[in-house]
């Protein structure tokens, strides 16, 4: 029954979906000030690692967070399990040197994340990457959320997301799920089109899950490749 209802929810939001590994890169709890030269060397290794993961077709899109505090960046991988993203991220010099740590979730999002940029870069590794800032909203449970969540509210929530995507106000959205299809906490994310963070948060606060008291929102500005998050055409 749960899987059936989740399919209804996801189908209401977008016609074609894919399961990704979504990673939050947070400051390591033991992160300490280090000399600039050492920090720059680690950062160079971090960027080289991500470039290698992208060239291998694993890392689809990534970018830093401008206002995240402890949250430093976002990764979206094509993967078979969370074990894979943990294995790949463990090779990152920024992780190995206790600068960053990974919080990963299975994310059911729209298909073609990372396209058409990935195809262009495969054809020409020197392709210029145009970056943009997009508001990213993380939806988290409140104490009112219990069990599998309010299915009667999840359906209008998904329909509202579809409406925002159709209007061009939102680029992507989707829930975080366990391997057997249960909602996690955070509940999911919303990636808006280019607008101010205050504008995005105002729209997110009108979501049925928020208005009914089942979810709260945290907002961030995500630096990401313009072509990395698909647009509604």
Residue pairs with C-beta under 8 A, 6 or more apart in sequence:
2 148
2 181
2 182
3 181
5 151
5 154
6 175
6 177
6 181
8 155
8 158
9 154
9 155
9 157
9 158
9 175
10 17
10 108
10 158
10 174
10 175
12 155
12 158
12 159
12 161
12 162
13 158
13 159
13 161
13 162
13 165
13 173
13 174
14 110
14 162
14 165
14 173
14 174
16 110
16 111
17 108
17 109
17 110
17 111
17 174
18 78
18 108
18 109
18 110
18 111
18 113
19 106
19 107
19 108
19 177
20 60
20 76
20 77
20 78
20 79
20 106
20 107
20 108
20 109
20 113
21 75
21 76
21 77
21 78
21 79
21 81
21 82
21 84
21 85
21 104
21 105
21 106
21 107
22 74
22 75
22 76
22 77
22 104
22 105
22 106
22 107
22 109
22 176
22 189
23 74
23 75
23 76
23 77
23 85
23 89
23 102
23 103
23 104
23 105
24 71
24 73
24 74
24 102
24 103
24 104
25 71
25 72
25 73
25 74
25 75
25 94
25 100
25 101
25 102
26 70
26 71
26 72
26 100
26 101
26 102
26 103
27 70
27 72
27 99
27 100
27 101
28 95
28 98
28 99
28 100
28 101
29 101
30 98
31 98
31 99
31 100
32 98
34 42
42 93
42 94
42 97
42 99
43 94
45 92
45 93
45 94
46 92
46 93
46 94
46 99
46 100
49 91
49 92
49 93
50 59
50 62
50 75
50 92
53 59
53 77
53 88
54 60
54 62
54 118
54 121
55 121
55 122
55 125
57 78
57 118
58 77
58 78
58 79
58 88
59 75
59 76
59 77
59 88
60 76
60 77
60 78
60 113
60 114
60 118
60 228
61 75
61 76
61 113
61 114
61 117
61 224
61 225
61 228
61 229
62 73
62 74
62 75
62 76
62 224
63 73
63 74
63 131
63 222
63 223
63 224
63 225
63 228
64 72
64 73
64 222
64 223
65 71
65 72
65 73
65 74
65 136
65 220
65 221
65 222
65 223
66 133
66 220
66 221
66 222
66 223
67 197
67 220
67 221
68 220
71 220
72 100
73 100
74 136
74 222
74 224
75 85
75 89
75 102
76 107
76 109
76 113
76 114
77 84
77 85
77 88
78 114
79 85
81 179
82 104
82 105
82 106
82 179
85 102
85 104
86 102
86 104
89 95
89 102
89 104
90 96
92 100
94 100
95 101
95 102
105 176
105 177
105 184
105 186
106 176
106 177
106 178
106 179
107 174
107 175
107 176
107 177
107 188
107 189
108 174
108 175
108 177
109 172
109 173
109 174
110 172
110 173
110 174
110 230
111 230
112 230
113 172
113 228
113 229
113 230
114 228
115 227
115 230
116 227
117 127
117 129
117 225
117 227
117 228
120 127
120 227
121 127
121 129
129 225
130 225
130 226
130 227
131 223
131 224
131 225
131 226
132 194
132 223
132 224
132 225
132 226
133 194
133 221
133 222
133 223
133 224
134 171
134 191
134 192
134 193
134 194
134 221
134 222
134 224
134 229
135 191
135 192
135 195
135 196
135 197
135 199
135 200
135 201
135 219
135 220
135 221
135 222
136 189
136 190
136 191
136 192
136 219
136 220
136 221
136 222
137 189
137 190
137 191
137 192
137 200
137 201
137 204
137 217
137 218
137 219
137 220
138 186
138 189
138 217
138 218
138 219
138 220
139 186
139 187
139 188
139 189
139 190
139 204
139 207
139 209
139 210
139 215
139 216
139 217
140 185
140 186
140 187
140 215
140 216
140 217
140 218
141 185
141 186
141 187
141 214
141 215
142 213
142 214
142 215
142 216
144 212
144 213
144 214
145 185
145 187
145 214
145 215
148 182
148 183
149 183
149 187
149 214
150 209
150 212
150 214
153 208
153 209
153 212
153 214
154 209
156 208
157 207
157 208
157 209
160 206
160 207
160 208
161 170
161 173
161 190
161 207
164 170
164 203
165 171
165 172
165 173
165 232
166 232
168 193
168 231
168 232
169 192
169 193
169 195
169 203
170 190
170 191
170 192
170 193
171 191
171 192
171 193
171 229
171 230
171 231
171 232
172 189
172 190
172 191
172 229
172 230
173 188
173 189
173 190
173 191
174 188
174 189
175 183
175 187
175 188
176 183
176 184
176 186
176 187
176 188
176 189
177 183
177 184
178 184
187 209
187 215
190 200
190 204
191 222
191 229
192 199
192 200
192 203
193 231
197 219
197 220
197 221
200 219
201 217
201 219
204 210
204 217
204 219
205 211
205 217
207 215
207 217
209 215
210 216
210 217
